[in-house]
């Protein structure tokens, strides 16, 4: 029982990390699009 709880906790943290990484990627893409538009 304890093992599965720990495993779920790790999974949830992993998902949070993935979500944060996706958000950072989207923000970076928006920034690069803005800077590319500014260059033109």
C-alpha positions as CSV (number, residue, x, y, z in Angstrom):
1,X,0.0,0.0,0.0
2,X,2.7,2.4,1.0
3,X,4.7,1.7,-2.2
4,X,1.8,2.5,-4.5
5,X,1.3,5.8,-2.6
6,X,4.9,6.7,-3.1
7,X,4.7,5.7,-6.8
8,X,1.6,7.9,-7.3
9,X,3.4,10.8,-5.7
10,X,6.3,10.4,-8.1
11,X,4.0,10.1,-11.0
12,X,2.2,13.3,-10.1
13,X,5.5,15.2,-9.6
14,X,6.6,13.8,-13.0
15,X,3.4,15.1,-14.6
16,X,3.9,18.5,-13.0
17,X,7.4,18.6,-14.3
18,X,6.2,17.7,-17.8
19,X,3.4,20.4,-17.6
20,X,6.0,23.0,-16.5
21,X,8.3,22.0,-19.3
22,X,5.5,22.2,-21.9
23,X,4.6,25.7,-20.6
24,X,8.2,26.8,-20.8
25,X,8.5,25.5,-24.4
26,X,5.3,27.4,-25.4
27,X,6.6,30.6,-23.8
28,X,9.9,30.2,-25.6
29,X,8.2,29.6,-28.9
30,X,6.2,32.8,-28.4
31,X,9.3,34.7,-27.5
32,X,11.2,33.5,-30.5
33,X,8.2,34.3,-32.8
34,X,8.1,37.9,-31.3
35,X,11.9,38.4,-31.8
36,X,11.7,37.0,-35.3
37,X,8.9,39.4,-36.1
38,X,11.0,42.3,-34.6
39,X,14.0,41.4,-36.8
40,X,11.9,41.8,-39.9
